Amino acid sequence: MTVKRSAGLLLFRHRPGGPEVLLGHMGGPLWARRDAGAWSVPKGEYVPPEEAWDAARREFQEELGLPPPSGAAVPLGESTQANGKVVTVWAVEADLDPADVVPGTFTMEWPPRSGRTGTFPELDRVAWFGIDAAHEALVKGQRVFLDRLTASPGP
């Protein structure tokens, strides 16, 4: 079985109360009523030979509708999520106004087995979080990236 891979960029910025990270609330009806554990690093799938770094930058643009920031990247490594997907993330220091985001969309059958399809935003909200709040908001398999970010010398 082929392992699915995703790559993404975790933006961070410094504030008087400590570092903040930019997260996106997963769009679509499956996540609409969830908040805790329903936020994600902006990321998306890729298939080698595409490089993870190139995919992370491409997916940032696709999911947020904005060019990826040009700052120095801090590699945060990989994490295997509960579904077996391997996620690779880099942190980049940058500021971004969530109001500027124009999310990409996806199409799926909804309700299930109805024969009807709907178009939904990849991310229906984007917001800055302090590290503790981000820990609660993020899907469980991505929380390790916050730990690695705060352990790195930059943030």
VOBA-1610 file (N, C-alpha, C; in pm, whole numbers, padded with zeros to 5 digits, always signed):
BEGIN
Met+00084-00118+00000Met+00000+00000+00000Met+00089+00125+00000Thr+00055+00222-00082Thr+00130+00345-00091Thr+00092+00437+00025Val+00194+00492+00089Val+00173+00585+00199Val+00137+00722+00142Lys+00028+00782+00191Lys-00007+00917+00149Lys+00083+01015+00224Arg+00121+01121+00152Arg+00209+01222+00209Arg+00149+01360+00191Ser+00167+01444+00293Ser+00126+01584+00287Ser+00243+01669+00334Ala+00242+01794+00288Ala+00345+01888+00332Ala+00279+02024+00353Gly+00332+02099+00450Gly+00272+02229+00477Gly+00368+02326+00542Leu+00319+02450+00552Leu+00393+02559+00615Leu+00316+02607+00738Leu+00385+02613+00850Leu+00328+02665+00974Leu+00386+02804+00996Leu+00305+02906+00970Leu+00350+03043+00992Leu+00350+03074+01140Phe+00450+03149+01185Phe+00453+03194+01324Phe+00496+03340+01326Arg+00455+03406+01434Arg+00494+03546+01454Arg+00511+03568+01604His+00587+03670+01638His+00612+03703+01779His+00516+03813+01823Arg+00458+03794+01940Arg+00369+03892+02000Arg+00412+03910+02145Pro+00371+04019+02211Pro+00410+04040+02351Pro+00375+03922+02443Gly+00264+03855+02416Gly+00223+03741+02499Gly+00291+03611+02462Gly+00376+03613+02361Gly+00444+03491+02317Gly+00417+03465+02170Pro+00477+03359+02117Pro+00460+03331+01974Pro+00316+03289+01942Glu+00276+03319+01819Glu+00146+03276+01766Glu+00170+03200+01636Val+00079+03108+01605Val+00085+03032+01481Val-00045+03048+01404Leu-00034+03040+01273Leu-00151+03053+01186Leu-00205+02913+01153Leu-00332+02891+01184Leu-00397+02763+01157Leu-00523+02784+01075Gly-00564+02680+01004Gly-00687+02685+00926Gly-00786+02583+00978His-00912+02624+00990His-01020+02531+01028His-01062+02455+00904Met-01061+02323+00913Met-01091+02240+00797Met-01234+02264+00750Gly-01247+02283+00620Gly-01377+02315+00563Gly-01459+02191+00530Gly-01582+02216+00495Gly-01673+02108+00457Gly-01763+02068+00571Pro-01867+01995+00538Pro-01969+01960+00637Pro-01921+01866+00747Leu-01817+01788+00722Leu-01770+01695+00824Leu-01707+01767+00943Trp-01657+01888+00922Trp-01587+01963+01027Trp-01667+02084+01075Ala-01779+02114+01014Ala-01852+02238+01038Ala-01886+02262+01185Arg-01921+02160+01258Arg-01966+02179+01398Arg-01857+02148+01499Arg-01736+02121+01450Arg-01626+02090+01541Arg-01531+02208+01549Asp-01469+02225+01664Asp-01369+02330+01679Asp-01241+02270+01735Ala-01244+02219+01857Ala-01125+02157+01914Ala-01085+02037+01829Gly-00960+02033+01790Gly-00911+01922+01708Gly-00953+01927+01563Ala-01005+02041+01517Ala-01054+02053+01379Ala-00976+02157+01299Trp-00863+02201+01352Trp-00779+02299+01285Trp-00653+02229+01236Ser-00591+02285+01134Ser-00477+02221+01071Ser-00372+02322+01026Val-00250+02275+01014Val-00147+02349+00944Val-00191+02353+00798Pro-00183+02467+00729Pro-00215+02468+00586Pro-00121+02372+00512Lys-00177+02267+00456Lys-00098+02161+00395Lys-00181+02089+00291Gly-00116+02000+00219Gly-00188+01920+00121Gly-00103+01806+00072Glu-00169+01716+00002Glu-00102+01595-00045Glu-00010+01622-00164Tyr+00089+01537-00173Tyr+00179+01538-00289Tyr+00224+01396-00316Val+00274+01377-00437Val+00323+01246-00479Val+00466+01263-00531Pro+00561+01189-00472Pro+00696+01195-00529Pro+00690+01156-00677Pro+00770+01219-00760Pro+00896+01284-00730Pro+00884+01430-00688Glu+00762+01486-00677Glu+00754+01622-00625Glu+00817+01624-00486Glu+00896+01725-00460Glu+00962+01739-00330Glu+00863+01796-00228Ala+00879+01754-00102Ala+00790+01799+00005Ala+00791+01952+00018Trp+00909+02015+00009Trp+00919+02160+00022Trp+00839+02229-00088Asp+00852+02181-00211Asp+00778+02240-00323Asp+00628+02222-00302Ala+00589+02104-00253Ala+00447+02078-00227Ala+00393+02168-00116Ala+00473+02190-00011Ala+00429+02275+00100Ala+00399+02416+00050Arg+00486+02467-00034Arg+00466+02603-00088Arg+00347+02607-00185Arg+00334+02505-00268Arg+00220+02499-00362Arg+00089+02490-00285Glu+00084+02405-00185Glu-00039+02385-00108Glu-00076+02509-00027Phe+00022+02581+00022Phe-00006+02707+00091Phe-00083+02799-00002Gln-00033+02813-00123Gln-00098+02899-00224Gln-00239+02847-00256Glu-00253+02716-00274Glu-00384+02659-00308Glu-00485+02673-00194Glu-00441+02649-00072Glu-00534+02651+00041Glu-00569+02791+00088Leu-00473+02884+00080Leu-00497+03019+00132Leu-00518+03124+00023Gly-00485+03089-00100Gly-00501+03185-00209Gly-00402+03300-00202Leu-00293+03279-00131Leu-00189+03381-00116Leu-00054+03316-00143Pro+00042+03394-00192Pro+00174+03335-00214Pro+00239+03295-00082Pro+00317+03189-00082Pro+00385+03150+00042Pro+00487+03256+00081Pro+00509+03274+00211Pro+00606+03375+00255Pro+00748+03335+00214Ser+00833+03435+00204Ser+00969+03410+00157Ser+01072+03401+00270Gly+01029+03399+00394Gly+01123+03394+00506Gly+01198+03262+00515Ala+01296+03259+00604Ala+01373+03137+00627Ala+01283+03028+00684Ala+01303+02907+00636Ala+01222+02793+00680Ala+01293+02715+00789Val+01219+02680+00893Val+01269+02597+01002Val+01206+02459+00985Pro+01285+02357+00951Pro+01226+02224+00933Pro+01175+02169+01066Leu+01049+02127+01067Leu+00989+02068+01187Leu+00974+01917+01174Gly+01021+01861+01063Gly+01022+01716+01046Gly+00890+01658+01001Glu+00877+01530+01027Glu+00759+01454+00985Glu+00682+01405+01107Ser+00555+01374+01082Ser+00470+01310+01182Ser+00374+01218+01108Thr+00351+01101+01161Thr+00254+01009+01101Thr+00123+01024+01176Gln+00018+01062+01102Gln-00113+01081+01163Gln-00182+00947+01184Ala-00292+00948+01258Ala-00366+00826+01291Ala-00409+00749+01166Asn-00436+00821+01056Asn-00479+00754+00934Asn-00362+00700+00852Gly-00239+00714+00904Gly-00121+00663+00836Gly-00053+00762+00744Lys-00115+00878+00721Lys-00056+00979+00634Lys+00066+01040+00702Val+00173+01056+00625Val+00295+01119+00675Val+00291+01267+00637Val+00302+01353+00738Val+00295+01498+00719Val+00433+01558+00748Thr+00481+01641+00657Thr+00608+01712+00672Thr+00578+01861+00679Val+00637+01930+00778Val+00605+02072+00800Val+00732+02153+00821Trp+00728+02275+00769Trp+00830+02376+00793Trp+00762+02494+00860Ala+00831+02558+00953Ala+00783+02682+01013Ala+00851+02798+00941Val+00773+02904+00918Val+00825+03024+00854Val+00772+03144+00931Glu+00863+03232+00971Glu+00819+03352+01041Glu+00764+03451+00940Ala+00639+03489+00959Ala+00572+03582+00867Ala+00445+03630+00934Asp+00394+03743+00888Asp+00266+03793+00936Asp+00170+03791+00818Leu+00048+03762+00845Leu-00053+03750+00741Leu-00186+03789+00802Asp-00265+03865+00730Asp-00398+03904+00777Asp-00497+03797+00731Pro-00560+03725+00824Pro-00656+03621+00784Pro-00766+03673+00692Ala-00797+03801+00698Ala-00901+03858+00611Ala-00859+03855+00464Asp-00729+03843+00437Asp-00680+03839+00299Asp-00690+03701+00235Val-00720+03600+00314Val-00724+03463+00265Val-00843+03441+00171Val-00815+03377+00059Val-00919+03336-00037Val-00901+03186-00054Pro-00973+03106+00026Pro-00946+02962+00027Pro-00980+02891-00103Gly-00901+02787-00130Gly-00933+02697-00239Gly-01057+02616-00203Thr-01111+02544-00298Thr-01233+02466-00274Thr-01213+02321-00317Phe-01303+02237-00270Phe-01308+02097-00312Phe-01455+02058-00331Thr-01477+01953-00405Thr-01612+01904-00432Thr-01627+01765-00373Met-01741+01740-00311Met-01771+01607-00258Met-01921+01583-00259Glu-01957+01455-00256Glu-02098+01420-00247Glu-02147+01451-00106Trp-02256+01529-00098Trp-02313+01562+00032Trp-02460+01590+00019Pro-02543+01532+00102Pro-02515+01431+00203Pro-02468+01300+00139Pro-02403+01215+00221Pro-02354+01087+00168Pro-02466+01006+00101Arg-02431+00943-00009Arg-02522+00857-00087Arg-02646+00929-00138Ser-02637+01063-00150Ser-02751+01141-00198Ser-02747+01162-00349Gly-02627+01143-00407Gly-02611+01171-00549Gly-02590+01319-00579Arg-02596+01403-00476Arg-02573+01547-00494Arg-02430+01582-00454Thr-02372+01676-00524Thr-02239+01720-00488Thr-02243+01867-00446Gly-02151+01900-00360Gly-02139+02038-00316Gly-01994+02081-00324Thr-01973+02210-00333Thr-01839+02267-00333Thr-01818+02337-00199Phe-01705+02309-00136Phe-01677+02358-00002Phe-01536+02417+00004Pro-01513+02514+00094Pro-01377+02568+00107Pro-01284+02466+00172Glu-01158+02463+00127Glu-01058+02376+00190Glu-01045+02413+00338Leu-01039+02541+00365Leu-01034+02595+00501Leu-01144+02699+00512Asp-01233+02685+00610Asp-01343+02781+00618Asp-01313+02899+00711Arg-01205+02890+00789Arg-01158+02999+00874Arg-01007+02987+00889Val-00943+03100+00903Val-00800+03104+00929Val-00779+03202+01044Ala-00696+03163+01143Ala-00678+03250+01259Ala-00540+03226+01322Trp-00496+03328+01395Trp-00373+03319+01473Trp-00408+03267+01612Phe-00322+03179+01665Phe-00341+03119+01796Phe-00211+03128+01876Gly-00224+03154+02006Gly-00110+03133+02095Gly-00081+02984+02100Ile+00036+02947+02146Ile+00078+02806+02143Ile-00017+02715+02221Asp-00058+02755+02341Asp-00147+02670+02420Asp-00282+02651+02352Ala-00339+02760+02301Ala-00468+02750+02231Ala-00454+02667+02102Ala-00341+02682+02034Ala-00317+02605+01912Ala-00310+02456+01943His-00253+02422+02057His-00243+02280+02096His-00382+02217+02107Glu-00479+02293+02160Glu-00616+02244+02173Glu-00688+02239+02038Ala-00658+02336+01953Ala-00729+02349+01825Ala-00683+02248+01721Leu-00553+02220+01717Leu-00496+02135+01612Leu-00543+01991+01620Val-00552+01927+01503Val-00576+01783+01501Val-00459+01716+01576Lys-00488+01611+01644Lys-00392+01548+01734Lys-00258+01516+01667Gly-00260+01463+01547Gly-00137+01421+01480Gly-00045+01534+01439Gln-00089+01658+01450Gln-00006+01772+01412Gln+00046+01850+01533Arg+00003+01816+01652Arg+00045+01890+01772Arg+00196+01882+01796Val+00257+01776+01751Val+00401+01759+01767Val+00478+01873+01700Phe+00423+01931+01594Phe+00492+02040+01526Phe+00501+02165+01615Leu+00402+02187+01699Leu+00408+02299+01794Leu+00519+02276+01896Asp+00529+02153+01944Asp+00634+02119+02040Asp+00771+02142+01979Arg+00787+02099+01855Arg+00916+02117+01788Arg+00946+02264+01759Leu+00842+02338+01726Leu+00860+02482+01699Leu+00908+02554+01825Thr+00842+02528+01936Thr+00878+02598+02059Thr+01012+02549+02115Ala+01057+02431+02076Ala+01187+02380+02121Ala+01301+02432+02033Ser+01268+02486+01914Ser+01372+02535+01824Ser+01422+02671+01872Pro+01543+02709+01834Pro+01598+02835+01884Pro+01528+02961+01835Gly+01463+02958+01718Gly+01402+03079+01662Gly+01284+03133+01740Pro+01175+03061+01751Pro+01055+03112+01816Pro+01070+03118+01963
//
